[in-house]
């Protein structure tokens, strides 16, 4: 059974840093594109960073230069390094695994940035 478990969220002051992790099990991790989504209060869920199975990365404009997505296929773990955090980065961060014919979601981890 596929499972994605996020960790690393918390409360941080503006300008601070956090690193999120997403541990995958029950899937062949290396063949999936992995995505970090953000669900902010009162806003639609948005994709903030993507890493393909081949290691190519894409970022939302609002986080470019501040967030870094990476993956460790041997550990079946996805990461999101976040720096220079802003109040508008507050939200639930969800891990997503996708390939043709399959999509899986984690439960999310809360990130709160105080200004």
BAFIMI-958343 format. One record per residue (C-alpha): x, y, z; residue number from 1. Coordinates in Angstrom, 2 decimals. Layout:
<r east="X" north="Y" up="Z" resi="NUM"/>
...
% end
This chain:
<r east="0.00" north="0.00" up="0.00" resi="1"/>
<r east="1.40" north="3.37" up="-1.04" resi="2"/>
<r east="2.14" north="5.80" up="1.75" resi="3"/>
<r east="3.69" north="9.26" up="1.85" resi="4"/>
<r east="4.55" north="10.74" up="5.25" resi="5"/>
<r east="5.64" north="14.36" up="5.59" resi="6"/>
<r east="7.64" north="15.77" up="8.49" resi="7"/>
<r east="9.66" north="18.81" up="9.43" resi="8"/>
<r east="6.99" north="21.48" up="9.63" resi="9"/>
<r east="6.71" north="23.93" up="12.49" resi="10"/>
<r east="6.65" north="27.53" up="13.59" resi="11"/>
<r east="9.44" north="29.78" up="12.36" resi="12"/>
<r east="10.07" north="33.50" up="12.28" resi="13"/>
<r east="10.12" north="35.38" up="9.01" resi="14"/>
<r east="13.56" north="35.12" up="7.44" resi="15"/>
<r east="14.14" north="31.71" up="8.97" resi="16"/>
<r east="14.59" north="28.28" up="7.41" resi="17"/>
<r east="12.98" north="24.86" up="7.53" resi="18"/>
<r east="13.54" north="21.58" up="5.75" resi="19"/>
<r east="10.59" north="19.32" up="5.02" resi="20"/>
<r east="10.86" north="15.60" up="4.33" resi="21"/>
<r east="8.49" north="13.13" up="2.70" resi="22"/>
<r east="9.16" north="9.44" up="3.25" resi="23"/>
<r east="7.62" north="7.13" up="0.66" resi="24"/>
<r east="6.77" north="3.48" up="0.98" resi="25"/>
<r east="4.79" north="1.00" up="-1.11" resi="26"/>
<r east="5.78" north="2.60" up="-4.43" resi="27"/>
<r east="8.75" north="2.39" up="-6.78" resi="28"/>
<r east="9.85" north="5.85" up="-5.71" resi="29"/>
<r east="12.44" north="6.45" up="-8.45" resi="30"/>
<r east="9.89" north="6.30" up="-11.30" resi="31"/>
<r east="7.59" north="8.92" up="-9.85" resi="32"/>
<r east="7.66" north="12.66" up="-10.34" resi="33"/>
<r east="7.43" north="14.21" up="-6.90" resi="34"/>
<r east="5.71" north="17.47" up="-6.08" resi="35"/>
<r east="5.41" north="19.69" up="-3.02" resi="36"/>
<r east="2.05" north="21.43" up="-2.83" resi="37"/>
<r east="0.99" north="24.19" up="-0.46" resi="38"/>
<r east="-2.50" north="24.75" up="0.91" resi="39"/>
<r east="-2.71" north="28.23" up="2.40" resi="40"/>
<r east="-5.72" north="29.38" up="4.42" resi="41"/>
<r east="-8.46" north="30.62" up="2.10" resi="42"/>
<r east="-6.46" north="29.87" up="-1.04" resi="43"/>
<r east="-6.39" north="27.14" up="-3.63" resi="44"/>
<r east="-3.83" north="24.39" up="-3.36" resi="45"/>
<r east="-0.77" north="25.29" up="-5.42" resi="46"/>
<r east="2.28" north="23.45" up="-6.65" resi="47"/>
<r east="5.43" north="25.06" up="-5.25" resi="48"/>
<r east="8.15" north="22.69" up="-6.49" resi="49"/>
<r east="8.47" north="19.64" up="-8.73" resi="50"/>
<r east="11.28" north="17.16" up="-9.28" resi="51"/>
<r east="10.90" north="14.69" up="-12.11" resi="52"/>
<r east="12.02" north="11.08" up="-12.04" resi="53"/>
<r east="15.04" north="12.27" up="-14.02" resi="54"/>
<r east="15.90" north="14.94" up="-11.49" resi="55"/>
<r east="14.67" north="18.01" up="-13.34" resi="56"/>
<r east="13.24" north="20.71" up="-11.07" resi="57"/>
<r east="10.62" north="23.40" up="-11.49" resi="58"/>
<r east="9.54" north="26.07" up="-9.02" resi="59"/>
<r east="6.66" north="28.45" up="-8.57" resi="60"/>
<r east="7.72" north="32.03" up="-9.10" resi="61"/>
<r east="6.90" north="32.94" up="-5.51" resi="62"/>
<r east="9.49" north="30.52" up="-4.09" resi="63"/>
<r east="12.19" north="30.54" up="-6.77" resi="64"/>
<r east="15.57" north="31.28" up="-5.27" resi="65"/>
<r east="14.37" north="30.52" up="-1.74" resi="66"/>
<r east="13.20" north="26.88" up="-1.91" resi="67"/>
<r east="15.13" north="23.85" up="-3.12" resi="68"/>
<r east="13.49" north="20.51" up="-3.90" resi="69"/>
<r east="15.56" north="17.34" up="-3.93" resi="70"/>
<r east="15.12" north="13.61" up="-3.78" resi="71"/>
<r east="17.12" north="10.67" up="-2.49" resi="72"/>
<r east="15.97" north="7.61" up="-4.41" resi="73"/>
<r east="18.00" north="5.24" up="-2.25" resi="74"/>
<r east="16.20" north="6.50" up="0.86" resi="75"/>
<r east="12.89" north="6.95" up="-0.99" resi="76"/>
<r east="12.68" north="10.43" up="0.47" resi="77"/>
<r east="11.74" north="13.81" up="-0.93" resi="78"/>
<r east="12.99" north="17.07" up="0.60" resi="79"/>
<r east="12.11" north="20.73" up="0.48" resi="80"/>
<r east="14.68" north="23.16" up="1.83" resi="81"/>
<r east="13.04" north="26.48" up="2.55" resi="82"/>
<r east="14.95" north="29.64" up="3.39" resi="83"/>
<r east="14.16" north="33.31" up="3.82" resi="84"/>
<r east="10.64" north="32.29" up="4.77" resi="85"/>
<r east="7.86" north="34.83" up="4.52" resi="86"/>
<r east="4.47" north="35.05" up="6.20" resi="87"/>
<r east="2.83" north="34.17" up="2.88" resi="88"/>
<r east="4.63" north="30.81" up="2.93" resi="89"/>
<r east="2.34" north="29.74" up="5.77" resi="90"/>
<r east="0.21" north="26.71" up="4.97" resi="91"/>
<r east="-0.02" north="22.96" up="4.92" resi="92"/>
<r east="2.68" north="21.42" up="2.75" resi="93"/>
<r east="1.71" north="18.20" up="1.04" resi="94"/>
<r east="3.83" north="15.65" up="-0.74" resi="95"/>
<r east="2.54" north="14.22" up="-4.01" resi="96"/>
<r east="3.80" north="11.32" up="-6.11" resi="97"/>
<r east="2.60" north="11.01" up="-9.67" resi="98"/>
<r east="3.13" north="9.01" up="-12.81" resi="99"/>
<r east="0.86" north="8.01" up="-15.66" resi="100"/>
<r east="-2.09" north="6.24" up="-14.10" resi="101"/>
<r east="-1.20" north="6.81" up="-10.45" resi="102"/>
<r east="-1.29" north="9.69" up="-8.00" resi="103"/>
<r east="-0.65" north="9.54" up="-4.26" resi="104"/>
<r east="-0.86" north="12.19" up="-1.54" resi="105"/>
<r east="0.52" north="12.56" up="1.93" resi="106"/>
<r east="-1.42" north="14.04" up="4.85" resi="107"/>
<r east="0.64" north="17.20" up="4.99" resi="108"/>
<r east="2.74" north="19.08" up="7.52" resi="109"/>
<r east="1.94" north="22.55" up="8.85" resi="110"/>
<r east="4.35" north="25.42" up="8.30" resi="111"/>
<r east="3.64" north="28.67" up="10.09" resi="112"/>
<r east="5.78" north="31.73" up="9.50" resi="113"/>
<r east="5.39" north="34.55" up="11.99" resi="114"/>
<r east="6.10" north="38.09" up="10.85" resi="115"/>
% end
